[in-house]
Amino acid sequence: MPDHTQDHKPDHKPDHKQDMDKDQDQDREQGQGQGQRQRRVPRSGWAAQTGVFLVLAFLTAGLCGALQPATGIPPEVLQLTQFGPALAVAAVALLWPGRIRDRLAGTLPARSKGPADHEARLPSGNRAALLLTPALITALSAGGALLISGSLPVTSPQAFAHPLTLLVTAQLIGACAEEIGWRCYLQPLLRTRFGPVTASVLVGTAWGLWHVPALTQGPAYAAGFLTATIAMSVILGLALERVRSNRLLLAGGFHTLVNLGMLFVTDETSPATAPMVVFGGACLAAAIPWIASARRAATTPDKITAATADGPR
């Protein structure tokens, strides 16, 4: 038999190193593509939009406040200054019309288009927790006031010259006019540059400073008020993180319930320092469970990671 050993060629085996290099190149290209799709707003862009929004929110609120006496609308029913953020959003939309749609994504209820849309909605349990948090804040404020003064300053709805339905409706309208600016526009804008807690603190600080009259009542009063706005902003920011549907009504509902609690259980028009400091502490205490829950969620692996993790099965 002829010797074919010299003519014989070994079976071709795949070069695993080359395959791995190709996979890495593909992963790199995919990562670059995702990075381009998720590219942050240019620094000058987000800073300019934030600055213009804040300046207009302050100016238009002051103008609305100056016009309030001429309208005859009682401040306890509706404060026209609350429309400042909404007017600022409208002005920013005229200046940056191409970006306003992305900024306000999820402001209104959205039709469900599949599992992705369902995941972008706030779960019913979180929704209930968010709308129950104002009750916790009011209860803590009332308890603190009771300990300090020995009495509970409860105001009966009959004490107002206007129907309760009108008060609640007007409070909701005013709260939504604020929240379309703070939580529906500014929060998503700052989230392009900062994490959820940092963005929420920044929004809460701007929100508190925007209430100029509250800052003129003395350092302790202003500190309690700023603590309250920052803590409530953190609650709303964490609760609405990744929520892309009905953000306005959820934030406006929370805001309305807090305002009604202050209106009926605490005297929000009183310049006394102690109730505001207690209110700030109550908001801070109510924010702690939300922060703890967000930290647990951040350290808990998702289902895919847990399923593919090394270890006994």
Residue pairs with C-beta under 8 A, 6 or more apart in sequence:
40 46
40 192
40 193
41 49
41 99
41 189
41 192
41 193
43 193
45 99
46 189
46 190
46 192
46 193
49 92
49 96
49 99
49 189
50 186
50 189
50 190
52 88
52 91
52 92
52 95
53 88
53 89
53 92
53 181
53 185
53 186
53 189
54 88
54 186
54 206
56 84
56 87
56 88
56 91
56 92
57 84
57 85
57 87
57 88
57 181
57 210
58 84
58 210
58 212
59 84
60 83
60 84
60 87
60 88
60 91
61 81
61 82
61 83
61 84
61 85
61 210
62 81
62 84
62 212
64 80
64 81
64 82
64 83
64 84
64 87
65 79
65 80
65 81
67 80
68 75
68 79
68 80
68 81
71 80
73 80
74 161
74 162
76 160
76 162
76 167
76 263
77 162
77 166
77 167
77 170
78 170
78 171
78 173
78 174
79 174
82 174
82 175
82 177
82 178
83 174
83 177
84 178
84 181
84 210
85 177
85 178
85 179
85 180
85 181
85 182
85 185
85 210
86 177
86 178
86 180
86 181
88 181
89 100
89 104
89 180
89 181
89 184
89 185
92 100
92 185
93 100
102 188
103 184
103 185
103 188
103 189
104 180
104 184
104 185
104 188
105 188
105 244
106 120
106 184
106 243
106 244
106 245
106 246
106 247
107 180
107 184
107 247
107 248
108 245
108 246
108 248
109 245
109 246
109 249
110 117
110 120
110 244
110 245
110 246
111 117
112 118
117 244
117 245
120 242
120 243
120 244
120 245
121 243
121 244
121 245
121 246
122 130
122 239
122 240
122 243
122 245
122 246
122 250
126 239
127 250
129 239
130 235
130 236
130 239
130 250
130 254
131 250
131 253
131 254
131 257
133 235
133 254
133 286
133 290
134 254
134 257
134 258
134 260
134 261
135 257
135 261
136 282
136 286
137 232
137 258
137 261
137 279
137 282
137 283
137 286
138 258
138 261
138 262
138 265
138 266
138 282
140 278
140 281
140 282
140 285
140 286
141 261
141 262
141 265
141 266
141 275
141 278
141 279
141 282
142 152
142 154
142 265
142 266
144 278
144 279
144 281
144 282
145 151
145 152
145 153
145 266
145 274
145 275
145 278
146 152
148 274
148 278
149 274
152 265
153 265
153 266
153 267
153 275
154 264
154 265
155 263
155 264
155 265
155 267
156 264
157 164
157 167
157 264
160 167
167 260
167 263
168 256
168 260
171 256
171 259
171 260
171 263
172 252
172 253
172 256
174 259
175 251
175 252
175 253
175 255
175 256
175 259
176 248
176 249
176 251
176 252
176 255
178 207
178 252
178 255
179 248
179 251
179 252
179 255
180 248
182 203
182 206
182 207
182 233
182 251
183 203
183 233
183 236
183 237
183 240
183 247
183 248
183 251
184 247
184 248
184 251
186 203
186 206
187 199
187 200
187 203
187 236
187 237
187 240
190 198
190 199
190 202
190 203
191 199
193 199
194 202
196 237
196 238
196 241
196 294
197 234
197 237
197 238
197 291
197 294
199 237
200 230
200 233
200 234
200 236
200 237
200 238
201 230
201 233
201 234
203 233
203 237
204 226
204 229
204 230
204 231
204 232
204 233
204 234
205 226
205 229
205 230
207 229
207 233
208 214
208 215
208 225
208 226
208 228
208 229
208 230
209 215
209 226
211 225
211 229
214 221
214 222
214 225
214 276
215 222
215 225
216 222
217 225
217 271
217 273
217 276
218 271
218 273
220 273
220 276
220 277
221 271
221 273
221 276
221 277
223 277
223 280
224 273
224 276
224 277
224 278
224 279
224 280
224 281
225 276
225 279
225 280
226 280
227 280
227 281
227 283
227 284
228 276
228 279
228 280
228 282
228 283
228 284
231 280
231 283
231 284
231 286
231 287
232 254
232 258
232 283
232 287
234 287
234 290
234 291
235 254
235 283
235 286
235 287
235 290
236 251
236 254
238 290
238 291
238 293
238 294
239 250
239 290
240 247
240 250
240 251
241 294
243 250
259 268
262 268
262 279
266 275
266 279
267 275
301 309
